[in-house]
Structure formats: C-alpha cells, structure tokens
Amino acid sequence: MDKAKGRMKEAAGSLTGDKDTKAKGRSDQRRGNMKEKKGNLKDLLK
C-alpha cells in the first residue's frame, strides 16, 4: 500500500514541480519496501 501511495505522490510532485511532495513519495515507497522485506523475513523464520 505504501509503495503505491508513494508512486502516486512522487508522480504528482513531478507533474506539479513540488519537490517536497516528490520526496515524500519516495519516502513512502522506501517505507513500503521495508515493510515488504520485514514480512518476507517473518515468513522465512516460520
């Protein structure tokens, strides 16, 4: 969910030229990647 939200924010920031929104979008994408990796690690440890 965070990855998709981040992609949308980054695209909106790019279209409007808003560097702040674009950076927040990248941050959301990173958060989504970390959550995904954390979930994968939990699955491996089961």
mmCIF entry with sequence, helices, sheets and N, C-alpha, C, O atoms, coordinates in Angstrom:
data_MODEL
# 
_entry.id   MODEL 
# 
_entity.id                         1 
_entity.type                       polymer 
_entity.pdbx_number_of_molecules   1 
# 
_entity_poly.entity_id                      1 
_entity_poly.type                           'polypeptide(L)' 
_entity_poly.nstd_linkage                   no 
_entity_poly.nstd_monomer                   no 
_entity_poly.pdbx_seq_one_letter_code       MDKAKGRMKEAAGSLTGDKDTKAKGRSDQRRGNMKEKKGNLKDLLK 
_entity_poly.pdbx_seq_one_letter_code_can   MDKAKGRMKEAAGSLTGDKDTKAKGRSDQRRGNMKEKKGNLKDLLK 
_entity_poly.pdbx_strand_id                 A 
# 
loop_
_entity_poly_seq.entity_id 
_entity_poly_seq.num 
_entity_poly_seq.mon_id 
_entity_poly_seq.hetero 
1 1  MET n 
1 2  ASP n 
1 3  LYS n 
1 4  ALA n 
1 5  LYS n 
1 6  GLY n 
1 7  ARG n 
1 8  MET n 
1 9  LYS n 
1 10 GLU n 
1 11 ALA n 
1 12 ALA n 
1 13 GLY n 
1 14 SER n 
1 15 LEU n 
1 16 THR n 
1 17 GLY n 
1 18 ASP n 
1 19 LYS n 
1 20 ASP n 
1 21 THR n 
1 22 LYS n 
1 23 ALA n 
1 24 LYS n 
1 25 GLY n 
1 26 ARG n 
1 27 SER n 
1 28 ASP n 
1 29 GLN n 
1 30 ARG n 
1 31 ARG n 
1 32 GLY n 
1 33 ASN n 
1 34 MET n 
1 35 LYS n 
1 36 GLU n 
1 37 LYS n 
1 38 LYS n 
1 39 GLY n 
1 40 ASN n 
1 41 LEU n 
1 42 LYS n 
1 43 ASP n 
1 44 LEU n 
1 45 LEU n 
1 46 LYS n 
# 
_struct_asym.id          A 
_struct_asym.entity_id   1 
# 
loop_
_struct_conf.conf_type_id 
_struct_conf.id 
_struct_conf.pdbx_PDB_helix_id 
_struct_conf.beg_label_comp_id 
_struct_conf.beg_label_asym_id 
_struct_conf.beg_label_seq_id 
_struct_conf.pdbx_beg_PDB_ins_code 
_struct_conf.end_label_comp_id 
_struct_conf.end_label_asym_id 
_struct_conf.end_label_seq_id 
_struct_conf.pdbx_end_PDB_ins_code 
_struct_conf.beg_auth_comp_id 
_struct_conf.beg_auth_asym_id 
_struct_conf.beg_auth_seq_id 
_struct_conf.end_auth_comp_id 
_struct_conf.end_auth_asym_id 
_struct_conf.end_auth_seq_id 
_struct_conf.pdbx_PDB_helix_class 
_struct_conf.details 
_struct_conf.pdbx_PDB_helix_length 
HELX_P HELX_P1 AA1 ASP A 2  ? THR A 16 ? ASP A 2  THR A 16 1 ? 15 
HELX_P HELX_P2 AA2 LYS A 19 ? LEU A 45 ? LYS A 19 LEU A 45 1 ? 27 
# 
_struct_conf_type.id          HELX_P 
_struct_conf_type.criteria    ? 
_struct_conf_type.reference   ? 
# 
loop_
_atom_site.group_PDB 
_atom_site.id 
_atom_site.type_symbol 
_atom_site.label_atom_id 
_atom_site.label_alt_id 
_atom_site.label_comp_id 
_atom_site.label_asym_id 
_atom_site.label_entity_id 
_atom_site.label_seq_id 
_atom_site.pdbx_PDB_ins_code 
_atom_site.Cartn_x 
_atom_site.Cartn_y 
_atom_site.Cartn_z 
_atom_site.occupancy 
_atom_site.B_iso_or_equiv 
_atom_site.pdbx_formal_charge 
_atom_site.auth_seq_id 
_atom_site.auth_comp_id 
_atom_site.auth_asym_id 
_atom_site.auth_atom_id 
_atom_site.pdbx_PDB_model_num 
ATOM 1   N N  . MET A 1 1  ? 0.823  -1.193  0.000   1.00 0.00 ? 1  MET A N  1 
ATOM 2   C CA . MET A 1 1  ? 0.000  0.000   0.000   1.00 0.00 ? 1  MET A CA 1 
ATOM 3   C C  . MET A 1 1  ? 0.868  1.258   0.000   1.00 0.00 ? 1  MET A C  1 
ATOM 4   O O  . MET A 1 1  ? 0.608  2.190   -0.761  1.00 0.00 ? 1  MET A O  1 
ATOM 5   N N  . ASP A 1 2  ? 1.888  1.290   0.841   1.00 0.00 ? 2  ASP A N  1 
ATOM 6   C CA . ASP A 1 2  ? 2.761  2.460   0.909   1.00 0.00 ? 2  ASP A CA 1 
ATOM 7   C C  . ASP A 1 2  ? 3.507  2.672   -0.400  1.00 0.00 ? 2  ASP A C  1 
ATOM 8   O O  . ASP A 1 2  ? 3.732  3.807   -0.820  1.00 0.00 ? 2  ASP A O  1 
ATOM 9   N N  . LYS A 1 3  ? 3.888  1.577   -1.037  1.00 0.00 ? 3  LYS A N  1 
ATOM 10  C CA . LYS A 1 3  ? 4.633  1.703   -2.296  1.00 0.00 ? 3  LYS A CA 1 
ATOM 11  C C  . LYS A 1 3  ? 3.768  2.374   -3.360  1.00 0.00 ? 3  LYS A C  1 
ATOM 12  O O  . LYS A 1 3  ? 4.235  3.267   -4.067  1.00 0.00 ? 3  LYS A O  1 
ATOM 13  N N  . ALA A 1 4  ? 2.522  1.953   -3.476  1.00 0.00 ? 4  ALA A N  1 
ATOM 14  C CA . ALA A 1 4  ? 1.621  2.535   -4.474  1.00 0.00 ? 4  ALA A CA 1 
ATOM 15  C C  . ALA A 1 4  ? 1.324  3.997   -4.144  1.00 0.00 ? 4  ALA A C  1 
ATOM 16  O O  . ALA A 1 4  ? 1.324  4.857   -5.025  1.00 0.00 ? 4  ALA A O  1 
ATOM 17  N N  . LYS A 1 5  ? 1.072  4.262   -2.874  1.00 0.00 ? 5  LYS A N  1 
ATOM 18  C CA . LYS A 1 5  ? 0.808  5.638   -2.446  1.00 0.00 ? 5  LYS A CA 1 
ATOM 19  C C  . LYS A 1 5  ? 2.022  6.513   -2.735  1.00 0.00 ? 5  LYS A C  1 
ATOM 20  O O  . LYS A 1 5  ? 1.883  7.657   -3.168  1.00 0.00 ? 5  LYS A O  1 
ATOM 21  N N  . GLY A 1 6  ? 3.193  5.977   -2.497  1.00 0.00 ? 6  GLY A N  1 
ATOM 22  C CA . GLY A 1 6  ? 4.424  6.713   -2.749  1.00 0.00 ? 6  GLY A CA 1 
ATOM 23  C C  . GLY A 1 6  ? 4.629  7.013   -4.216  1.00 0.00 ? 6  GLY A C  1 
ATOM 24  O O  . GLY A 1 6  ? 5.065  8.106   -4.580  1.00 0.00 ? 6  GLY A O  1 
ATOM 25  N N  . ARG A 1 7  ? 4.313  6.037   -5.064  1.00 0.00 ? 7  ARG A N  1 
ATOM 26  C CA . ARG A 1 7  ? 4.442  6.262   -6.507  1.00 0.00 ? 7  ARG A CA 1 
ATOM 27  C C  . ARG A 1 7  ? 3.515  7.380   -6.968  1.00 0.00 ? 7  ARG A C  1 
ATOM 28  O O  . ARG A 1 7  ? 3.888  8.209   -7.798  1.00 0.00 ? 7  ARG A O  1 
ATOM 29  N N  . MET A 1 8  ? 2.293  7.390   -6.417  1.00 0.00 ? 8  MET A N  1 
ATOM 30  C CA . MET A 1 8  ? 1.331  8.431   -6.783  1.00 0.00 ? 8  MET A CA 1 
ATOM 31  C C  . MET A 1 8  ? 1.818  9.806   -6.324  1.00 0.00 ? 8  MET A C  1 
ATOM 32  O O  . MET A 1 8  ? 1.737  10.780  -7.073  1.00 0.00 ? 8  MET A O  1 
ATOM 33  N N  . LYS A 1 9  ? 2.324  9.880   -5.094  1.00 0.00 ? 9  LYS A N  1 
ATOM 34  C CA . LYS A 1 9  ? 2.831  11.156  -4.576  1.00 0.00 ? 9  LYS A CA 1 
ATOM 35  C C  . LYS A 1 9  ? 4.024  11.636  -5.388  1.00 0.00 ? 9  LYS A C  1 
ATOM 36  O O  . LYS A 1 9  ? 4.130  12.818  -5.714  1.00 0.00 ? 9  LYS A O  1 
ATOM 37  N N  . GLU A 1 10 ? 4.914  10.716  -5.710  1.00 0.00 ? 10 GLU A N  1 
ATOM 38  C CA . GLU A 1 10 ? 6.099  11.095  -6.478  1.00 0.00 ? 10 GLU A CA 1 
ATOM 39  C C  . GLU A 1 10 ? 5.694  11.611  -7.859  1.00 0.00 ? 10 GLU A C  1 
ATOM 40  O O  . GLU A 1 10 ? 6.233  12.609  -8.335  1.00 0.00 ? 10 GLU A O  1 
ATOM 41  N N  . ALA A 1 11 ? 4.747  10.931  -8.495  1.00 0.00 ? 11 ALA A N  1 
ATOM 42  C CA . ALA A 1 11 ? 4.277  11.367  -9.814  1.00 0.00 ? 11 ALA A CA 1 
ATOM 43  C C  . ALA A 1 11 ? 3.604  12.734  -9.724  1.00 0.00 ? 11 ALA A C  1 
ATOM 44  O O  . ALA A 1 11 ? 3.827  13.597  -10.573 1.00 0.00 ? 11 ALA A O  1 
ATOM 45  N N  . ALA A 1 12 ? 2.786  12.930  -8.699  1.00 0.00 ? 12 ALA A N  1 
ATOM 46  C CA . ALA A 1 12 ? 2.119  14.223  -8.527  1.00 0.00 ? 12 ALA A CA 1 
ATOM 47  C C  . ALA A 1 12 ? 3.149  15.325  -8.296  1.00 0.00 ? 12 ALA A C  1 
ATOM 48  O O  . ALA A 1 12 ? 3.025  16.424  -8.838  1.00 0.00 ? 12 ALA A O  1 
ATOM 49  N N  . GLY A 1 13 ? 4.153  15.028  -7.499  1.00 0.00 ? 13 GLY A N  1 
ATOM 50  C CA . GLY A 1 13 ? 5.211  16.002  -7.258  1.00 0.00 ? 13 GLY A CA 1 
ATOM 51  C C  . GLY A 1 13 ? 5.980  16.338  -8.520  1.00 0.00 ? 13 GLY A C  1 
ATOM 52  O O  . GLY A 1 13 ? 6.358  17.489  -8.738  1.00 0.00 ? 13 GLY A O  1 
ATOM 53  N N  . SER A 1 14 ? 6.208  15.341  -9.345  1.00 0.00 ? 14 SER A N  1 
ATOM 54  C CA . SER A 1 14 ? 6.909  15.574  -10.612 1.00 0.00 ? 14 SER A CA 1 
ATOM 55  C C  . SER A 1 14 ? 6.076  16.443  -11.552 1.00 0.00 ? 14 SER A C  1 
ATOM 56  O O  . SER A 1 14 ? 6.592  17.353  -12.201 1.00 0.00 ? 14 SER A O  1 
ATOM 57  N N  . LEU A 1 15 ? 4.780  16.145  -11.611 1.00 0.00 ? 15 LEU A N  1 
ATOM 58  C CA . LEU A 1 15 ? 3.900  16.900  -12.509 1.00 0.00 ? 15 LEU A CA 1 
ATOM 59  C C  . LEU A 1 15 ? 3.757  18.356  -12.084 1.00 0.00 ? 15 LEU A C  1 
ATOM 60  O O  . LEU A 1 15 ? 3.721  19.256  -12.922 1.00 0.00 ? 15 LEU A O  1 
ATOM 61  N N  . THR A 1 16 ? 3.676  18.579  -10.776 1.00 0.00 ? 16 THR A N  1 
ATOM 62  C CA . THR A 1 16 ? 3.458  19.936  -10.276 1.00 0.00 ? 16 THR A CA 1 
ATOM 63  C C  . THR A 1 16 ? 4.755  20.674  -9.997  1.00 0.00 ? 16 THR A C  1 
ATOM 64  O O  . THR A 1 16 ? 4.749  21.884  -9.766  1.00 0.00 ? 16 THR A O  1 
ATOM 65  N N  . GLY A 1 17 ? 5.867  19.953  -10.019 1.00 0.00 ? 17 GLY A N  1 
ATOM 66  C CA . GLY A 1 17 ? 7.152  20.578  -9.712  1.00 0.00 ? 17 GLY A CA 1 
ATOM 67  C C  . GLY A 1 17 ? 7.372  20.763  -8.221  1.00 0.00 ? 17 GLY A C  1 
ATOM 68  O O  . GLY A 1 17 ? 8.235  21.537  -7.809  1.00 0.00 ? 17 GLY A O  1 
ATOM 69  N N  . ASP A 1 18 ? 6.590  20.053  -7.410  1.00 0.00 ? 18 ASP A N  1 
ATOM 70  C CA . ASP A 1 18 ? 6.684  20.161  -5.953  1.00 0.00 ? 18 ASP A CA 1 
ATOM 71  C C  . ASP A 1 18 ? 7.707  19.153  -5.437  1.00 0.00 ? 18 ASP A C  1 
ATOM 72  O O  . ASP A 1 18 ? 7.424  17.959  -5.338  1.00 0.00 ? 18 ASP A O  1 
ATOM 73  N N  . LYS A 1 19 ? 8.880  19.641  -5.116  1.00 0.00 ? 19 LYS A N  1 
ATOM 74  C CA . LYS A 1 19 ? 9.965  18.766  -4.667  1.00 0.00 ? 19 LYS A CA 1 
ATOM 75  C C  . LYS A 1 19 ? 9.634  18.093  -3.340  1.00 0.00 ? 19 LYS A C  1 
ATOM 76  O O  . LYS A 1 19 ? 10.047 16.958  -3.102  1.00 0.00 ? 19 LYS A O  1 
ATOM 77  N N  . ASP A 1 20 ? 8.891  18.785  -2.473  1.00 0.00 ? 20 ASP A N  1 
ATOM 78  C CA . ASP A 1 20 ? 8.531  18.240  -1.166  1.00 0.00 ? 20 ASP A CA 1 
ATOM 79  C C  . ASP A 1 20 ? 7.625  17.012  -1.319  1.00 0.00 ? 20 ASP A C  1 
ATOM 80  O O  . ASP A 1 20 ? 7.851  15.983  -0.682  1.00 0.00 ? 20 ASP A O  1 
ATOM 81  N N  . THR A 1 21 ? 6.613  17.131  -2.158  1.00 0.00 ? 21 THR A N  1 
ATOM 82  C CA . THR A 1 21 ? 5.694  16.014  -2.390  1.00 0.00 ? 21 THR A CA 1 
ATOM 83  C C  . THR A 1 21 ? 6.424  14.850  -3.041  1.00 0.00 ? 21 THR A C  1 
ATOM 84  O O  . THR A 1 21 ? 6.188  13.691  -2.702  1.00 0.00 ? 21 THR A O  1 
ATOM 85  N N  . LYS A 1 22 ? 7.298  15.162  -3.964  1.00 0.00 ? 22 LYS A N  1 
ATOM 86  C CA . LYS A 1 22 ? 8.076  14.123  -4.639  1.00 0.00 ? 22 LYS A CA 1 
ATOM 87  C C  . LYS A 1 22 ? 8.949  13.371  -3.636  1.00 0.00 ? 22 LYS A C  1 
ATOM 88  O O  . LYS A 1 22 ? 9.042  12.144  -3.693  1.00 0.00 ? 22 LYS A O  1 
ATOM 89  N N  . ALA A 1 23 ? 9.586  14.096  -2.720  1.00 0.00 ? 23 ALA A N  1 
ATOM 90  C CA . ALA A 1 23 ? 10.431 13.472  -1.700  1.00 0.00 ? 23 ALA A CA 1 
ATOM 91  C C  . ALA A 1 23 ? 9.600  12.618  -0.748  1.00 0.00 ? 23 ALA A C  1 
ATOM 92  O O  . ALA A 1 23 ? 10.026 11.532  -0.356  1.00 0.00 ? 23 ALA A O  1 
ATOM 93  N N  . LYS A 1 24 ? 8.417  13.103  -0.375  1.00 0.00 ? 24 LYS A N  1 
ATOM 94  C CA . LYS A 1 24 ? 7.535  12.322  0.500   1.00 0.00 ? 24 LYS A CA 1 
ATOM 95  C C  . LYS A 1 24 ? 7.097  11.037  -0.196  1.00 0.00 ? 24 LYS A C  1 
ATOM 96  O O  . LYS A 1 24 ? 6.956  9.995   0.444   1.00 0.00 ? 24 LYS A O  1 
ATOM 97  N N  . GLY A 1 25 ? 6.885  11.113  -1.489  1.00 0.00 ? 25 GLY A N  1 
ATOM 98  C CA . GLY A 1 25 ? 6.524  9.923   -2.258  1.00 0.00 ? 25 GLY A CA 1 
ATOM 99  C C  . GLY A 1 25 ? 7.632  8.889   -2.244  1.00 0.00 ? 25 GLY A C  1 
ATOM 100 O O  . GLY A 1 25 ? 7.376  7.697   -2.076  1.00 0.00 ? 25 GLY A O  1 
ATOM 101 N N  . ARG A 1 26 ? 8.854  9.342   -2.419  1.00 0.00 ? 26 ARG A N  1 
ATOM 102 C CA . ARG A 1 26 ? 9.994  8.416   -2.365  1.00 0.00 ? 26 ARG A CA 1 
ATOM 103 C C  . ARG A 1 26 ? 10.108 7.786   -0.979  1.00 0.00 ? 26 ARG A C  1 
ATOM 104 O O  . ARG A 1 26 ? 10.397 6.597   -0.848  1.00 0.00 ? 26 ARG A O  1 
ATOM 105 N N  . SER A 1 27 ? 9.877  8.597   0.051   1.00 0.00 ? 27 SER A N  1 
ATOM 106 C CA . SER A 1 27 ? 9.939  8.096   1.423   1.00 0.00 ? 27 SER A CA 1 
ATOM 107 C C  . SER A 1 27 ? 8.878  7.021   1.655   1.00 0.00 ? 27 SER A C  1 
ATOM 108 O O  . SER A 1 27 ? 9.155  5.989   2.266   1.00 0.00 ? 27 SER A O  1 
ATOM 109 N N  . ASP A 1 28 ? 7.669  7.268   1.168   1.00 0.00 ? 28 ASP A N  1 
ATOM 110 C CA . ASP A 1 28 ? 6.597  6.275   1.302   1.00 0.00 ? 28 ASP A CA 1 
ATOM 111 C C  . ASP A 1 28 ? 6.960  4.981   0.585   1.00 0.00 ? 28 ASP A C  1 
ATOM 112 O O  . ASP A 1 28 ? 6.674  3.892   1.081   1.00 0.00 ? 28 ASP A O  1 
ATOM 113 N N  . GLN A 1 29 ? 7.587  5.098   -0.573  1.00 0.00 ? 29 GLN A N  1 
ATOM 114 C CA . GLN A 1 29 ? 7.995  3.897   -1.307  1.00 0.00 ? 29 GLN A CA 1 
ATOM 115 C C  . GLN A 1 29 ? 9.032  3.106   -0.517  1.00 0.00 ? 29 GLN A C  1 
ATOM 116 O O  . GLN A 1 29 ? 8.961  1.879   -0.449  1.00 0.00 ? 29 GLN A O  1 
ATOM 117 N N  . ARG A 1 30 ? 9.982  3.797   0.072   1.00 0.00 ? 30 ARG A N  1 
ATOM 118 C CA . ARG A 1 30 ? 11.002 3.107   0.882   1.00 0.00 ? 30 ARG A CA 1 
ATOM 119 C C  . ARG A 1 30 ? 10.361 2.412   2.074   1.00 0.00 ? 30 ARG A C  1 
ATOM 120 O O  . ARG A 1 30 ? 10.725 1.287   2.416   1.00 0.00 ? 30 ARG A O  1 
ATOM 121 N N  . ARG A 1 31 ? 9.397  3.095   2.711   1.00 0.00 ? 31 ARG A N  1 
ATOM 122 C CA . ARG A 1 31 ? 8.698  2.505   3.850   1.00 0.00 ? 31 ARG A CA 1 
ATOM 123 C C  . ARG A 1 31 ? 7.976  1.237   3.414   1.00 0.00 ? 31 ARG A C  1 
ATOM 124 O O  . ARG A 1 31 ? 7.993  0.233   4.125   1.00 0.00 ? 31 ARG A O  1 
ATOM 125 N N  . GLY A 1 32 ? 7.343  1.282   2.249   1.00 0.00 ? 32 GLY A N  1 
ATOM 126 C CA . GLY A 1 32 ? 6.656  0.105   1.717   1.00 0.00 ? 32 GLY A CA 1 
ATOM 127 C C  . GLY A 1 32 ? 7.614  -1.031  1.434   1.00 0.00 ? 32 GLY A C  1 
ATOM 128 O O  . GLY A 1 32 ? 7.303  -2.190  1.707   1.00 0.00 ? 32 GLY A O  1 
ATOM 129 N N  . ASN A 1 33 ? 8.780  -0.709  0.889   1.00 0.00 ? 33 ASN A N  1 
ATOM 130 C CA . ASN A 1 33 ? 9.787  -1.738  0.626   1.00 0.00 ? 33 ASN A CA 1 
ATOM 131 C C  . ASN A 1 33 ? 10.258 -2.386  1.921   1.00 0.00 ? 33 ASN A C  1 
ATOM 132 O O  . ASN A 1 33 ? 10.429 -3.603  1.985   1.00 0.00 ? 33 ASN A O  1 
ATOM 133 N N  . MET A 1 34 ? 10.467 -1.576  2.946   1.00 0.00 ? 34 MET A N  1 
ATOM 134 C CA . MET A 1 34 ? 10.924 -2.116  4.231   1.00 0.00 ? 34 MET A CA 1 
ATOM 135 C C  . MET A 1 34 ? 9.861  -3.020  4.854   1.00 0.00 ? 34 MET A C  1 
ATOM 136 O O  . MET A 1 34 ? 10.186 -4.074  5.400   1.00 0.00 ? 34 MET A O  1 
ATOM 137 N N  . LYS A 1 35 ? 8.598  -2.615  4.774   1.00 0.00 ? 35 LYS A N  1 
ATOM 138 C CA . LYS A 1 35 ? 7.519  -3.445  5.313   1.00 0.00 ? 35 LYS A CA 1 
ATOM 139 C C  . LYS A 1 35 ? 7.451  -4.778  4.575   1.00 0.00 ? 35 LYS A C  1 
ATOM 140 O O  . LYS A 1 35 ? 7.242  -5.828  5.183   1.00 0.00 ? 35 LYS A O  1 
ATOM 141 N N  . GLU A 1 36 ? 7.630  -4.721  3.261   1.00 0.00 ? 36 GLU A N  1 
ATOM 142 C CA . GLU A 1 36 ? 7.601  -5.941  2.451   1.00 0.00 ? 36 GLU A CA 1 
ATOM 143 C C  . GLU A 1 36 ? 8.748  -6.866  2.841   1.00 0.00 ? 36 GLU A C  1 
ATOM 144 O O  . GLU A 1 36 ? 8.545  -8.069  3.008   1.00 0.00 ? 36 GLU A O  1 
ATOM 145 N N  . LYS A 1 37 ? 9.942  -6.317  2.987   1.00 0.00 ? 37 LYS A N  1 
ATOM 146 C CA . LYS A 1 37 ? 11.099 -7.126  3.366   1.00 0.00 ? 37 LYS A CA 1 
ATOM 147 C C  . LYS A 1 37 ? 10.931 -7.703  4.763   1.00 0.00 ? 37 LYS A C  1 
ATOM 148 O O  . LYS A 1 37 ? 11.314 -8.845  5.016   1.00 0.00 ? 37 LYS A O  1 
ATOM 149 N N  . LYS A 1 38 ? 10.360 -6.921  5.668   1.00 0.00 ? 38 LYS A N  1 
ATOM 150 C CA . LYS A 1 38 ? 10.107 -7.398  7.027   1.00 0.00 ? 38 LYS A CA 1 
ATOM 151 C C  . LYS A 1 38 ? 9.127  -8.579  6.993   1.00 0.00 ? 38 LYS A C  1 
ATOM 152 O O  . LYS A 1 38 ? 9.312  -9.566  7.706   1.00 0.00 ? 38 LYS A O  1 
ATOM 153 N N  . GLY A 1 39 ? 8.099  -8.472  6.171   1.00 0.00 ? 39 GLY A N  1 
ATOM 154 C CA . GLY A 1 39 ? 7.136  -9.559  6.031   1.00 0.00 ? 39 GLY A CA 1 
ATOM 155 C C  . GLY A 1 39 ? 7.775  -10.804 5.446   1.00 0.00 ? 39 GLY A C  1 
ATOM 156 O O  . GLY A 1 39 ? 7.493  -11.918 5.887   1.00 0.00 ? 39 GLY A O  1 
ATOM 157 N N  . ASN A 1 40 ? 8.633  -10.618 4.455   1.00 0.00 ? 40 ASN A N  1 
ATOM 158 C CA . ASN A 1 40 ? 9.328  -11.761 3.854   1.00 0.00 ? 40 ASN A CA 1 
ATOM 159 C C  . ASN A 1 40 ? 10.233 -12.446 4.868   1.00 0.00 ? 40 ASN A C  1 
ATOM 160 O O  . ASN A 1 40 ? 10.315 -13.673 4.903   1.00 0.00 ? 40 ASN A O  1 
ATOM 161 N N  . LEU A 1 41 ? 10.906 -11.659 5.688   1.00 0.00 ? 41 LEU A N  1 
ATOM 162 C CA . LEU A 1 41 ? 11.789 -12.217 6.710   1.00 0.00 ? 41 LEU A CA 1 
ATOM 163 C C  . LEU A 1 41 ? 10.983 -13.008 7.736   1.00 0.00 ? 41 LEU A C  1 
ATOM 164 O O  . LEU A 1 41 ? 11.394 -14.091 8.154   1.00 0.00 ? 41 LEU A O  1 
ATOM 165 N N  . LYS A 1 42 ? 9.839  -12.466 8.139   1.00 0.00 ? 42 LYS A N  1 
ATOM 166 C CA . LYS A 1 42 ? 8.980  -13.183 9.089   1.00 0.00 ? 42 LYS A CA 1 
ATOM 167 C C  . LYS A 1 42 ? 8.551  -14.530 8.514   1.00 0.00 ? 42 LYS A C  1 
ATOM 168 O O  . LYS A 1 42 ? 8.526  -15.537 9.220   1.00 0.00 ? 42 LYS A O  1 
ATOM 169 N N  . ASP A 1 43 ? 8.213  -14.536 7.216   1.00 0.00 ? 43 ASP A N  1 
ATOM 170 C CA . ASP A 1 43 ? 7.799  -15.781 6.568   1.00 0.00 ? 43 ASP A CA 1 
ATOM 171 C C  . ASP A 1 43 ? 8.939  -16.798 6.545   1.00 0.00 ? 43 ASP A C  1 
ATOM 172 O O  . ASP A 1 43 ? 8.712  -17.993 6.734   1.00 0.00 ? 43 ASP A O  1 
ATOM 173 N N  . LEU A 1 44 ? 10.152 -16.329 6.314   1.00 0.00 ? 44 LEU A N  1 
ATOM 174 C CA . LEU A 1 44 ? 11.304 -17.232 6.278   1.00 0.00 ? 44 LEU A CA 1 
ATOM 175 C C  . LEU A 1 44 ? 11.593 -17.847 7.643   1.00 0.00 ? 44 LEU A C  1 
ATOM 176 O O  . LEU A 1 44 ? 12.050 -18.986 7.739   1.00 0.00 ? 44 LEU A O  1 
ATOM 177 N N  . LEU A 1 45 ? 11.322 -17.083 8.692   1.00 0.00 ? 45 LEU A N  1 
ATOM 178 C CA . LEU A 1 45 ? 11.637 -17.548 10.038  1.00 0.00 ? 45 LEU A CA 1 
ATOM 179 C C  . LEU A 1 45 ? 10.579 -18.476 10.617  1.00 0.00 ? 45 LEU A C  1 
ATOM 180 O O  . LEU A 1 45 ? 10.777 -19.045 11.690  1.00 0.00 ? 45 LEU A O  1 
ATOM 181 N N  . LYS A 1 46 ? 9.466  -18.634 9.926   1.00 0.00 ? 46 LYS A N  1 
ATOM 182 C CA . LYS A 1 46 ? 8.405  -19.525 10.430  1.00 0.00 ? 46 LYS A CA 1 
ATOM 183 C C  . LYS A 1 46 ? 8.790  -20.966 10.272  1.00 0.00 ? 46 LYS A C  1 
ATOM 184 O O  . LYS A 1 46 ? 8.022  -21.854 10.641  1.00 0.00 ? 46 LYS A O  1 
# 
